[in-house]
Amino acid sequence: MNKAEVEKLLEKYRDGLCTEQEKALVESWHLSELSEKKSELNHNDIIEARTQIWQAIEAKTELKSRKNYTLWLKVASAAVVLFFIGFVINNQIKKQIKGQSLAKNKQEIIKPGGNKAILTLADGSKISLSDATNGVIANQAGINITKTKNGELIYTVVSTTAEKTKNLYNTIETPRGGQYQINLPDGTKVWLNAESSLKYPTAFNNEERLVQLKGEAYFEVTKLLTKNGSRVPFKVNSEIGEGRNQQVEVLGTHFNINAYLNEPNNKTTLLEGKVRILNLSSLASDILKPGQQSLIAASSPAVLIKNVDAEDAVTWKDGFFSFNDENLQTIMNKISRWYNVDIAYRGAKMDKLFGGRISRFNSVNEVLETLQATGDVHFKIEERRILVMP
């Protein structure tokens, strides 16, 4: 009986299609509880158990012929009984450890961030968008600034005097644990991630549209034409020093910029359209195509480009952490910004890479438990401080 035949027999047993002889064979393997789902193991646990059971059987015996079937069955049964007991005990121990590790005290539960931001107007006055009521919250020289119930900020030109405001700038800033969406005066949509800021004019001119970003934001740029029918370029400057100043120039496109000071490089990921990346420190430049990501680091004057899954770069906008072979420090930086917590490290440096997707709407405890389940890292929560240990 080979592996495929064993799998087929287990499937028949689960569907109730076994003969009495086949049923007796399966039950002699002590898998009846699994097949009837009486245990706490889920479907993935059952599949894993099957695979490991077969490997255990093959490791214990090389008897494959029919004349040795009886002896094979005895050896297999013994191997399965021992394995099954160990598997269940190990599974339950893991659940207990996981349940006790980070949720001992309900006061330690740290909730995710939300729509929070501060808007600084050209005259220096500040508006907390978390506290402001929905509707028009400010008017600047013919431009209404409206806050919607969905956590969006919308600029609407209501008077021709708005042309006079081209030299006035507003700044929207999100704290740690905050995010916000803004519709700029030209209709461009911007999603601002945690601990980020965007400075922009209250009205754009017909020569260029220039904004300044620190942190992370996703842009959906609206096409804007001059009176002559040519396109007005849209530029995003990220000037954070340390040889990582960059400018992204577009005509109409969807892209994401990650330019945090505590990250090793600036990342620009293109989802749609075409952009030009300029390293302001070295003046090196290159063109980015959809599905590509540029890197600008202090250690190199070049603009490095690689192919990526562009959707991974913007899952934060849709409520997910997406880790694609990311190191632990980068992951903990994301967690620190979104949950407004401090991170400390103890012990040897951990250089393992992690992958996966986790909801940003989970508590930080649930996110850490998922990472801890890999067995490669452990955490301890002390108020709003997370201790990372090997």
TORKEMAR-960936 format. One record per residue (C-alpha): x, y, z; residue in three letters. Coordinates in steps of 0.2 Angstrom, whole numbers, plus 5000, padded with zeros to 4 digits. Each point is the difference from the previous one (the first is absolute). Layout:
<atoms>
XYZALA;...
</atoms>
This chain:
<atoms>
500050005000MET;500850164994ASN;499750185007LYS;498750044986ALA;499049855005GLU;500150045019VAL;499450184996GLU;498649934989LYS;499549885014LEU;499950145013LEU;498950114989GLU;498849854997LYS;499949985019TYR;499650185003ARG;498649994986ASP;499349845008GLY;500449904984LEU;501149875008CYS;499649815000THR;500049925017GLU;501749934997GLN;500750174995GLU;499150085015LYS;500849885012ALA;501750044992LEU;499950185002VAL;499349995018GLU;501449895004SER;501250154997TRP;499050095014HIS;499550144988LEU;498149995003SER;500050155011GLU;500950104987LEU;498949954986SER;498450035010GLU;500750175006LYS;499849975018LYS;501750075005SER;500450195000GLU;501149984985LEU;499550104985ASN;500049944982HIS;501850064997ASN;500649905015ASP;499249844993ILE;500950024984ILE;501650035009GLU;499749855011ALA;499749894984ARG;501650054992THR;501049985016GLN;499249835003ILE;500449944983TRP;501850065002GLN;500149915017ALA;499449844993ILE;501250004986GLU;501450045012ALA;499549855011LYS;499849874986THR;500549964983GLU;498849854998LEU;499050044984LYS;499449834993SER;498349925003ARG;500849845008LYS;500750125014ASN;498450095002TYR;499549945017THR;501750045007LEU;500050174992TRP;498350045008LEU;500649965017LYS;501550114998VAL;499050144992ALA;498749995014SER;501350015014ALA;500950154991ALA;498350094998VAL;499549985018VAL;501650075006LEU;500050144988PHE;498250055002PHE;500250015019ILE;501550114998GLY;499250104987PHE;498450045010VAL;501150045016ILE;501150114991ASN;498650094992ASN;499150035016GLN;501650065008ILE;500350134986LYS;498250065002LYS;500350035019GLN;501650094998ILE;499350114986LYS;498550045011GLY;501050045015GLN;501450094993SER;499350174995LEU;498350015007ALA;500249975018LYS;499350175005ASN;498650084991LYS;500850175004GLN;501449964989GLU;498949994984ILE;500650134988ILE;498750054987LYS;500550054982PRO;500050184993GLY;498750094991GLY;499650164990ASN;501050135010LYS;500950164993ALA;500450185003ILE;499750134986LEU;501150155001THR;499350154990LEU;501150134991ALA;499750125014ASP;500749885013GLY;498449955008SER;499749815003LYS;498549904999ILE;499949825007SER;499149904987LEU;499649875014SER;499050125010ASP;499350114986ALA;498149984995THR;499649944983ASN;499750134986GLY;500950164996VAL;501450035013ILE;500950154991ALA;500050124986ASN;501550074992GLN;499850144987ALA;498749914990GLY;500449825004ILE;498949905012ASN;500849865010ILE;498849865004THR;500149855012LYS;498949854996THR;499449875011LYS;501149874992ASN;501650095006GLY;500450104984GLU;500550184998LEU;499450084984ILE;500550164992TYR;498750094989THR;500350164990VAL;498450115003VAL;500750174994SER;501250074986THR;501050085014THR;500849835003ALA;501250044987GLU;500850135012LYS;500449865013THR;501349914989LYS;501450055012ASN;499049945015LEU;500449835007TYR;499149885012ASN;500849855009THR;499149845005ILE;500849895013GLU;499649835007THR;500649955017PRO;500649825005ARG;498449905000GLY;499250114987GLY;499650014981GLN;499050114989TYR;499450034982GLN;500050174992ILE;499350064983ASN;501250144994LEU;499450154991PRO;500349934983ASP;499049845004GLY;501549895004THR;499749875013LYS;501349975014VAL;499949875013TRP;501250045014LEU;500749865012ASN;500550025018ALA;501350125006GLU;500050104983SER;499850174994SER;499550084983LEU;500350194996LYS;499150064985TYR;499450174993PRO;498250055002THR;499850024981ALA;501249934987PHE;500650114985ASN;500149954982ASN;501949975000GLU;500249865012GLU;499249925015ARG;501349985014LEU;499649925017VAL;501249945014GLN;499949835009LEU;500849935015LYS;499549825005GLY;498949904989GLU;498550044988ALA;499149924985TYR;499650124986PHE;498649994986GLU;500550164990VAL;498750094990THR;500550054982LYS;500050194999LEU;500250104983LEU;500650174996THR;499150124989LYS;501149934986ASN;499449835003GLY;501749935007SER;500049915016ARG;500650085017VAL;501249895008PRO;499849945018PHE;501549995011LYS;500349935018VAL;501650055009ASN;500649895015SER;501450105007GLU;500649915016ILE;501950024999GLY;501349875002GLU;500249984981GLY;498249944997ARG;499250164993ASN;498949964985GLN;498750074988GLN;498749904992VAL;499350084984GLU;498449934992VAL;498750064987LEU;498549895006GLY;500249845010THR;499949895016HIS;501549975011PHE;500649985017ASN;501450095009ILE;500849945016ASN;501350135007ALA;500249985018TYR;501550065009LEU;500249845010ASN;500049894985GLU;501649964990PRO;499450064983ASN;498650094991ASN;498849894990LYS;498950054986THR;498849874993THR;499150034984LEU;498349924997LEU;499450094985GLU;500750124987GLY;501850064999LYS;501150115012VAL;501750075000ARG;501149985016ILE;501350135003LEU;501349985014ASN;500250185006LEU;501749965008SER;500849934985SER;498850064986LEU;500049824993ALA;498349964993SER;499049854992ASP;498349964994ILE;498849885010LEU;498849894992LYS;498449915007PRO;500649865011GLY;501650085004GLN;500850085016GLN;501450125002SER;501250015014LEU;501050155005ILE;501249975014ALA;501450115008ALA;501349864996SER;499750024981SER;499850154989PRO;499049904987ALA;498249974998VAL;499849815002LEU;498549924992ILE;499349825003LYS;498449914995ASN;498749975014VAL;498249965004ASP;499450185000ALA;498449965009GLU;501149955016ASP;500550185001ALA;498350065002VAL;499149875011THR;500250125015TRP;498750114991LYS;498849865000ASP;500349955018GLY;501449875000PHE;501849985004PHE;500849914986SER;501749925004PHE;501049944984ASN;501649935007ASP;500250155011GLU;501350015015ASN;499350015017LEU;500650185003GLN;499050064985THR;498549915006ILE;500150075018MET;500250184993ASN;498349974991LYS;499249945016ILE;500850145010SER;499250134989ARG;498349934998TRP;499749955018TYR;501050145008ASN;501249905010VAL;501850005004ASP;501149854995ILE;501549945009ALA;501249854996TYR;500849885012ARG;501249864995GLY;500949954984ALA;499550094984LYS;498749904990MET;500250014981ASP;498649884995LYS;498950054987LEU;498149995002PHE;498549994988GLY;498150015001GLY;498650115001ARG;499150065017ILE;498550125002SER;500550175007ARG;498350005009PHE;500649865012ASN;500750055017SER;501950015001VAL;499949845011ASN;499249904986GLU;501350064987VAL;501449965012LEU;499349835004GLU;500049964981THR;501850044999LEU;500549915016GLN;499149844993ALA;501549984988THR;501149965015GLY;501350124994ASP;499650155011VAL;499250045016HIS;499250155008PHE;499650085016LYS;498850155002ILE;500350135014GLU;498650134999GLU;500450084983ARG;501749934998ARG;500449834990ILE;501549905005LEU;500749904985VAL;501049845005MET;500749854990PRO;
</atoms>
